[in-house]
Each structure stands twice: as structure tokens, then as C-alpha cells.
Amino acid sequence: MNSFDEFLAMGGYGFYVWTAYGIGFVVLVMNVVLPLIQRKQFLRELALKQKRVKK
């Protein structure tokens, strides 16, 4: 188990390395999730506009 602890510590730079990985992961997830949310919102607004035009 000692080698795993050393792996996580990354020679004393573990905090910075894992923080960078965490930030990178969050950015990648946001690049997928935010456009999906915006698309859903856009389609909802478009449907409302079409309902108004049809009346």
C-alpha cells in the first residue's frame, strides 16, 4: 500500500497534480453538459414562440 501512497503524493506535488486533473475533468464535463442544457432551453423557447405564432 505504500507505493499507492507514493503514487498519490507524486513526489510532493500530488496536490497540484490532482487539482489540475480535477479542474481539467470539470472543464471537460462542462463542455458536454452546458451545450445540452442550452439546446434544451433553446428548443423550449422555440416551441413557445411557435405556439404564439400559430394563435
C-alpha positions in Angstrom: 0.0 0.0 0.0 3.0 2.3 0.4 3.6 2.5 -3.3 0.0 3.7 -3.8 0.5 6.4 -1.2 3.7 7.5 -3.0 1.7 7.5 -6.3 -0.9 9.8 -4.8 1.8 12.1 -3.3 3.5 12.4 -6.7 6.8 13.2 -5.1 5.3 16.0 -3.1 3.4 17.6 -6.0 0.3 15.4 -5.6 -1.9 18.3 -4.5 -1.1 20.3 -7.6 -1.3 17.4 -10.0 -4.6 16.1 -8.7 -6.0 19.6 -8.6 -5.1 20.1 -12.2 -6.7 16.7 -13.2 -9.8 17.7 -11.3 -10.1 21.1 -12.9 -9.5 19.5 -16.3 -12.2 16.9 -15.7 -14.7 19.6 -14.6 -14.0 21.6 -17.8 -14.4 18.6 -20.0 -17.7 17.7 -18.3 -18.9 21.3 -18.6 -18.1 21.2 -22.4 -20.5 18.3 -22.7 -23.3 19.3 -20.3 -23.7 23.0 -20.9 -24.4 22.7 -24.7 -27.0 20.0 -23.9 -28.7 22.3 -21.4 -28.6 25.3 -23.8 -30.0 23.2 -26.6 -32.9 22.0 -24.4 -33.6 25.6 -23.3 -33.4 26.8 -27.0 -35.8 24.2 -28.1 -38.2 25.0 -25.3 -38.1 28.7 -26.2 -38.6 27.9 -29.9 -41.6 25.8 -29.2 -43.2 28.6 -27.1 -42.6 31.1 -30.0 -44.2 28.7 -32.5 -47.2 28.4 -30.2 -47.6 32.1 -30.1 -47.3 32.5 -33.9 -49.9 29.8 -34.5 -52.5 31.6 -32.3 
